[in-house]
Amino acid sequence: MGNVKKLSALALAIAVAVPAVANADILISEYVEGSGYSKAVEIYNSGSAAVDLSGYSLVYYSKGETTPKTIIELDGSMAAGAVKVISNKDSRNVISLEPSIDSRLATIYFNGDDKVGIIKDGTLVDILGEIGTTGDWAKDVTLERKADVTLASADYVQSQWLTKAKNTFSGLGARSGDFGGGSTPVEPAFSCVGETLTPIYDVQGTGRKSPLIEAGKYESADEVTISGVVTARGESLFKGFYLQEVVGDGSPDTSDGVFVYLGEAAPESVQPGVQVCVQGKVKDYYGLTQLDIKKEKKMEIGEMGLVPSPANFYVAEGENLTQALNRYEGMQIQLDVGSDMKVTRSFGYDYASRRNNMVLSHKAPLMKPTQVFAPLSAEAIALQNANRNNELYVESDYKAKNGEVPYFPTFNAETGYIRIGDQINNLTGMVSYSYGEPRLVVTNEVVAGDFVRINERSDAPEIANEGDIRVASFNVLNLFTSDSDIGGPLNPMCKDQADADASRGCGRGAHSLEDYQLQRTKIVNAIKAMNADVIGLMEIENNGFGEHSSIQYLLNALNAELSQDDAYAFIEPASADMYRGEFIGSDAITVGILYRPAKVQPAVDARIIAMPEQHAAAGVATRGEGAKAETSPAYDKYQRHSLAQTFMIHGEPLTVVVNHLKSKGSGCLEDWLEFSENKDPADLQGKCNEFRVSAAKVLGESLKDVEGGLLVIGDMNAYGLEDPIAVLTDYDASNSNRELVSASWTRLNGEVYEQAGSVIDKGYGLINLNTLFHGPATFSYSYSGELGNLDHALANEVVADKLVAIEDWNINSLESNLFEYSGKYTGDLLKSENAFSSSDHDPVIIALTYPRCHKPGKGKGKGKGGPWFRETCASWCEVKPSHPFCR
């Protein structure tokens, strides 16, 4: 915070809003943020008369908050020159105060990232810390106000404070200096002399759990004594330190290191290289073998020596990553070329642990099982198990600040990026466990060159100029104008808002003009590089087609950078076919189509294909038996409508259908029936799978009579071999060992569609072009460290025969989401206008051959007639079937 008085904009605003209180007598004179629950605040009456404490309260401002929380309402009075100590009432507080000290007990929560103040009659009169800022600025310290400070101040002045070592309590009860008024109870020093030492490798053993812990137990019956060299400290994520045998047993099957749990940061004397002896019980804590010395802290600190070198990590033949890591538990390892560790989830927010981290896997990134194997097949189940045993979470001890990778300080969007598939070398860290998952707590820093690219960025798709035309599918990640100060129309589709006029952007998309402009620029740059002639859009705001609509703003920005020949237009369905005459369905987001009029022309009006809805009243279903039986809650679930447009291309019709099926996140009635409303269903297809099957069935029925070429594209929210894709492609019940079933209680266009659902007998025969061209192991999306394709291109035989190439342009799925447009959680990280992280889904580009048809007798070469002419000019022959070249 610097050594001079500094006021933030927020502090200035507070200072203007709050009336000044001159010569206030009550001020904070000492602050203690010690180990564990040892916390206290000393206040002082600097005046020459007693002060009535009625109306005074001691408060704290949590982290970056600007609204105070009360620690204690003060009462009574304070004599001139008197001090009062407010000490934490928790029984684990070890601060001991002399009986003569005026003290009170209160529940104290501050932890070094908070600010402490005194309020008088609702007005802030004294403050320690800069309100509205974050960071562990006062963690593990005692702060004493200088003796010459006699006036309280509602503005924090750092130069007024002296910093003392952690757990310094001796100044409590006196205005300044140390006099022994507050102290820590003195415990007899622990010594390892005469104790029998247990080797650390015997504590670890060869199994997942320590052999010193009985089956069915989580701690050893007796305490053990171990000695070793400190290899690393744990101060935040894992509170304690790591010990390692100087000379191990030489066996690759046992670890020579172990974590010692203190419940707090180790004392300053415990540093890497120091010899330490400890005594405690061996515990298995969510998979982590540790020696727990928190309660009595039986620890003897020896001499400083050398830190053992990190072990080069490798996975042996016949073992998986989890088994290999167990051999190094509690040890410091180094990842090198022989480790063969790849990034399988790029650095970003981990919702499970509520912190930023990344995930590595051995040899290759993980694939979603249902992308490459049928749901519930033996192969899918085996791959799921293999994936769970092939994950290593990479952590920092201290929680990463927004926009920063603690162990990669040059992380940036242009040259210092991390992509899924990168091999990471020269990274060192401690092998630990949290909630059963292995963690590598990094102990060094790496540079960009330590990430070896396996799948490098490409500035344009490889097929950007292939074929006669190109069709693309692109999920644009909530491209909203209504909540970004750009002046877009309000979005009336926000179902969770009672007042449509107040709904704005439904909480989606950019919330500032700067974020919106960055998002749109990145999307425009991606679309320009794709060079597609027809583009299906998903997740564009459903706020109409007017001059201020989201799709119009996108079109304006795109065409401003293109020639007239390359310019786009958008498809606008007839108002009579739209919801309220303006919208494609009633969801807050919708699908759209851009096309190049110079290359393709709409042949007929666009068609909206309504998707089914699920409306199940409460109590329509039951689950469980006997006393455990329960009835279902009400379910009202919706899906986004699809948009179909037939284009004429060199005289041939091509119908493009853009889709965005129900997401996997929110549950449907069928998930409740399977007890999966609060967990992932066992078939690994996500929630509402049957509901998406219903949508696939409606889509298949609606398109089965389409003439000419048919291309079904979009975000189907289903991986390559999941049920909805099977329904639209090659499913055959006679060759399957499981039933595909649609959802119950569905309606279509307001009418009952299927109350009980139905069993699917056969798919609709479309061809998965990605699978046709590349096989099933393709991807356009990454979720929870697994790659797969949610974005599909399904075609009939007419289009499949015209396929030149298909590409998932991996500009988004492999990137860190910190590079996306939103600045909400990215701190000072500089953003880039490049196409990378323009969305969370990759564009899918399909190159097709549509050779220009020459009139018989006037073409050149093959265009003069014959079989080639009949194949390539089929639509012309439909008009003039009697022409000799068409016979």
Summary of the structure (lengths in Angstrom):
residues: 887
radius of gyration: 33.3
end to end distance: 86.1
largest distance: 116.3
contacts: 2988
relative contact order: 0.08
helix: 16%
strand: 30%
